[in-house]
Structures are given as C-alpha cells and as structure tokens.
Amino acid sequence: MMQAVLENWPVKLLSAVIGIILWFYVLGAENPQAMQTLTLPVVCVNIPAGTTPITVTPREVAVRVRGRALRLEQTDFERMRLRADMSGAKVGEQTVPMSVSGLPLGLQVLPGHPSTARVKLDKLIQRKRPVQHLKVGEPSSDFAVQKIVIDPEEVVVTGAASVVARVARVAVVVDVSGLNSNLESEADLEARDLRDVVVNNIQFEPARVTVKVTVKGLNIRTVPVRPILGNPPAGYQVTSVQVSPPVVTLTGGGEALGAVDSVSTGRVDISGLRSRKTYAVLLNVPRGTSVLGVASANVTVSVRAADTGSGSGEAGAEGGEPATDEGAGAGGDAAGTALPPPGETPAGEGGPSDENGEASSGDGGDGGETDAAGTGSGGGDGPSPGTDSDDIVVPVPPDGGEAVN
C-alpha cells in the first residue's frame, strides 16, 4: 500500500503544487486584495476615577484597512474605534497612546495613521443648581397662564470642574402655545451660563423634570390708550399725538372691567419739546385689572411755535388747532386743556369755525359738560383722575391715528 502511494511521488507532488498555485490564482482573480479608508472616532478608555476628559485631539482619524475585496464589502466597521488609553493620566494636558480596536478577522490595518492623542483631563465634580422655566408662546385667546410648577425645583449637575463653574442655572423650555387646558409633561433640561448661553457636556440627575402648567379662563376687554401730556411749552402748540399700541387688552373681575373704558398713560413731560419726540411711558392700569402683555406704550408728540394773534382763539378753516399755551388757540386756557378727537372743534372761546374760517358765535363760558370719551373741559369736574391741572388728556382713535391734526 505504501509502495503504491510512493510510486511516482515526484509527479504526484508536482501535481499538488500546481493545483495549489492554480487555486490561489483563481482566488486572486475573482476576489483580489483591496484597500479601504475608514474614518474612526477617538474614544478615551481607562479614565482615572474622579476625572473626565474635556478636550481630545484629534477627535477622528483616517485609517487604511486592507483585505479581500469581498470581505471588505461585507464587513460592518461600526465597532471599530481608536482607543486613547488614559491609564496613569493626571489632571492637565498630556499625550496618550492610541490603538485600533474592533478590527474584523481577515483584515489588516496599514501603517500611516497617528498613534498618539493629546488629551486634557479635568476634575469631575457635582453641584446643585435651581431649575427655572422659560415660557415660550402664548395660550389660547381668553386664557392665561396662572402658574408653572417644576418638579423637582433643583437638580444635580455633573461635569468637568471648569464646565460646571460656568453653569448659573438649569432651564426647562415650556411651550404654552395655544394651550386651553392644564398640562403635565416631562421635559429635558438645559444648563445655561450668566449670559443665558447653553453649556454643553453636562449631565443631570434626574435627567428630566415634570412640568405642570395651570391655565385659567379670562374676563377680558380691549380699550383704547389715552396719552396724558404735561407741562406744555410756552409759545408752542401741540400739532399731533400718536400712541403705540393704540389699544390694550385688560383682564380682571367683571365689575372692575366694566368700569374701564380707556387706560391712560403716565404723565409725559413735554416742557422741553420743540419739534417731535417719542416717549416710552408706563400705563396707569386701573385697580382690579391687569394688562395682557407689556403695560407700557410709546407716545409720539409733535409741537410747533404758536401763531401770534389775538387772544380770542380764532379758529382756521380746518376747525382750529388746539393750543397748549394761554390764548394761543380755541378751547379755553392752557391749564387743564383737554384736546378733542380729530375733526371736532374744541369748546371754548371763539366757538366752532364756519366754512370760511370765521369763528361762529358762542360765549365759550364754561366749555360744556364732559363728553362720552372723557375729553371735557372747563365746566366739568376738572382734569381726568391722576392728572395735574395743567395736563393735556389726549383722546386717541382706536385705529392709532393722530389725535391732533
């Protein structure tokens, strides 16, 4: 038997060698060697307790891998990483070795990629910080947010000492847009610095908080804004007054709202005005009510030098121009003058103008009673509540147009 095997063994051995060579040739032709370049993330391992890396350079590295084309095509490289070994590293910046991990069988990493990384370590600390809500949007009309409760009211933030030191507060964004019923939900947290900029690389405990929003239905009423001008400059007359916004929406009890037909501004001192100026003033919100939105307005006032003439206050063809100084126009003296709505002639000395611009008859004695808009002068009960005797109470049209033309 052995003799039969060994018979002509040189020929048999040559045949085996030729077969192996042919097999490798066919394999190389159908599935040749190939190379692929991968971009691998750098991850830190073996981090010393009580520390955390805050910078790692580089963050990604291009690595070349070689193997059979079919193998490269079928391989999932998701598990491959470049491991930066932090064993023995200390707080501060240092260089650590890197190596490829997760290389599939049958593949080879080619040289040429970085073998070290530059890493900066910092102490890992924990601090408690309050949680504050940031309200976004507005609830449905006729509803208002009554209160927002965050549970818990403070959380523990964890991170590098240099990063945690920047955290002034923890914020949660609460979107109440279109809300018409109470809401309870979980929300994510954001760390913010003193400039309200988001601080990253922070962990929270707990990771999320519970937000409870309570809304209530409202009694609301929209009323015009009435600007009040004080200390009109001598020798000048007010030519126009504009207010923005022209109307505000109030909320409150039914009786309190029912008694309000307008909201006056704070007193606008125009004693130094010689042309045109816009004043930002607060609103005199009636007791028992509150403004939906910002309780302030912008009042734009224009004045010009008064025309010299008789003290009779003779009005022009346009119905006369209201004056802020004594004897400069129709409608009584400067003290306590109430400017009429556009298109109306002020009551007082000189009476209304006819179409030729001549003042019609009228004694202008007591100025008549206060009208429905509260713009009365002279014989009424005096200036509007909250004004001085020399203030000008200006009625403003609901459309926000000019009160004086």
Number of C-alpha atoms within 10 A of each C-alpha: 6 6 8 8 9 10 11 10 12 9 9 13 11 10 12 11 11 11 12 11 12 12 12 11 13 12 13 13 10 12 14 13 15 14 16 13 12 13 14 19 14 21 14 18 13 12 17 16 8 11 18 19 20 18 13 19 13 13 13 14 17 14 18 16 17 17 19 17 16 13 17 19 11 8 12 11 14 8 10 17 20 27 22 24 19 20 13 9 18 15 15 12 16 14 16 18 15 21 14 15 11 11 16 14 9 10 15 13 16 12 10 9 13 14 15 17 21 15 21 18 21 20 18 17 17 16 14 14 19 13 20 19 17 12 14 11 12 14 18 16 12 13 19 20 19 11 11 18 14 18 13 13 14 17 21 15 21 18 23 20 17 13 18 23 12 16 22 17 19 25 19 21 15 19 15 20 12 12 19 18 16 15 13 13 10 13 15 14 20 21 24 17 16 10 8 13 13 14 16 13 11 15 16 20 13 13 12 16 20 15 20 17 19 17 20 15 15 15 14 21 18 17 17 21 28 25 30 23 26 22 21 24 19 16 18 21 23 28 21 20 25 23 27 16 15 20 20 21 16 25 21 18 14 14 10 13 21 11 9 16 14 21 21 23 25 21 21 22 15 19 13 10 17 17 13 15 13 14 14 15 16 16 20 17 18 17 10 13 20 17 19 13 9 10 16 19 22 17 23 18 25 19 22 17 16 20 12 10 11 10 13 16 24 23 25 17 14 15 23 24 25 27 29 34 22 17 21 27 30 30 31 29 20 24 20 22 28 30 26 24 18 17 12 13 20 29 25 23 25 24 25 26 19 15 12 9 15 16 22 14 12 12 12 18 12 14 19 14 15 16 11 8 14 18 21 25 29 23 12 16 11 16 22 20 8 13 18 17 15 19 24 27 26 26 26 26 18 12 11 16 16 18 22 22 16
